[in-house]
């Protein structure tokens, strides 16, 4: 996947060249490209004089960052205790079969990434599916979540 290096440069240019800016820049890469591209990490290492291994470590440590391209939409299924007891594993299985991916994978058309998360803090609404960190589907059943996912292009 080719990365727009001009956009990488624009993002970096918006920050002070200090180690304190690294995480914010990585987060901007994630928002812009739906992952943290290797080209961006290499450029940061070169411009900031920080070992590439340190930047890579940040990219792998923070759950909000991905070093692999992710889909335009992220579908997170809560698998915490309350959601698990209310059928979250069935929801994960049905979504995975429909999208032809497993948790942690992205569809071939780069439309969806499916993830399981330990808790979204909405136990009373279990099971819960969160799309793009903003749309919460409470009491999610395989049927209603598949219907809702059709609305994401």
Buried (B, 14 or more C-beta within 10 A) or exposed (E): EEBEEEBBEEBBEEBEEEEEBBBEBBBBBBEBBBBBBEBBBBBBBEEBEBEEEBBBEBBEEBEEBBBEBBBBBBBBBBBBEBBEEBBBBEBBBBBBEBBEBEBEBBBEEBBBBBBBBEEBEBBEBBBBBBBEEEEBBEEBBBEBBBEBBEEBE
